[in-house]
């Protein structure tokens, strides 16, 4: 005669959530706050965003998510420049991988190109052909992520510095 009480509805909802199917014995991951490019999707052009990204399809172009993580899934493919805070590759990538923190190549990864990141994890079985630079001060990393002050504004970095120019730049920064 009367609808269920709100407490009964909450109990039903929580029991349904507890019985959420799992994939391979592990709970499924919520995609809230994450973009996903599906396995049947091909994008020709640049992709930019401000949240984590999972690539299960194919991208021919540059991918730029500098403040977030990008994962190239087992069936994912990227041909181009990939810029992210953290990059994980399980599929195939051809081009530059540029990460502010770390690049991880899983056992199923096939990568051809250049890696720029202060941290690198290569699992047994990962196929990599190319160059690696782990210098955190590399010009490619500075260009991709810039150097920021505590207030968020960019600090200009001179391209070439002689001894006198370095002293002037340091004096200018100290005066700010």
C-alpha positions, 0 to 999 in steps of 0.5 A, spaced: 500 500 500 505 504 501 512 505 498 518 502 501 521 506 506 528 510 504 532 505 509 529 499 505 531 502 498 538 504 501 539 497 503 537 494 496 541 499 493 547 497 497 546 490 496 546 491 488 552 495 488 555 489 492 553 484 487 556 488 481 560 483 476 567 483 476 572 482 471 577 476 472 576 476 479 577 484 480 572 489 481 571 493 475 574 500 475 569 506 475 570 510 469 568 517 472 573 522 471 576 518 465 575 519 458 575 512 454 576 511 446 573 505 445 576 499 441 572 500 435 574 508 434 579 511 430 581 518 431 585 522 426 587 528 429 590 531 435 586 529 442 587 534 448 583 533 455 583 535 462 582 528 465 585 521 465 584 517 458 584 510 456 585 509 449 582 502 447 582 504 439 586 508 434 589 515 434 593 518 429 595 524 431 598 528 438 595 526 444 596 531 450 593 530 457 599 534 461 596 534 468 593 527 467 594 519 466 594 516 459 593 509 458 594 505 452 590 499 452 592 492 450 588 493 443 590 501 443 594 504 438 597 511 437 601 514 432 604 521 434 606 525 440 603 522 447 604 528 452 601 526 459 603 526 467 604 519 467 603 514 461 602 506 461 602 502 455 599 495 454 598 496 446 602 499 440 605 506 440 609 509 434 612 516 436 614 520 442 612 519 449 613 525 454 611 524 461 612 529 467 613 523 472 613 516 469 612 512 463 611 504 464 611 499 458 607 493 460 609 486 458 604 486 452 607 493 449 610 495 443 613 501 442 617 505 437 620 512 438 623 516 443 621 516 451 622 522 455 621 522 463 624 522 469 622 515 471 621 509 467 618 502 468 620 496 462 616 490 464 619 483 461 616 482 455 615 489 453 618 491 446 622 497 445 626 500 439 628 507 440 631 512 444 630 514 452 632 520 455 631 520 463 634 527 464 628 531 468 631 538 466 631 536 458 628 541 453 623 537 451 620 536 458 620 543 459 617 545 453 611 540 454 610 541 461 614 548 462 616 550 469 611 553 474 612 558 480 608 556 486 603 561 484 602 557 477 605 563 472 610 560 468 618 562 469 621 563 462 627 559 461 633 562 457 634 557 451 642 558 451 646 561 457 653 563 458 656 564 465 654 571 465 647 570 463 646 565 468 648 570 473 643 575 470 637 570 470 638 568 477 639 575 480 632 576 476 629 570 479 631 572 486 629 579 485 622 577 484 
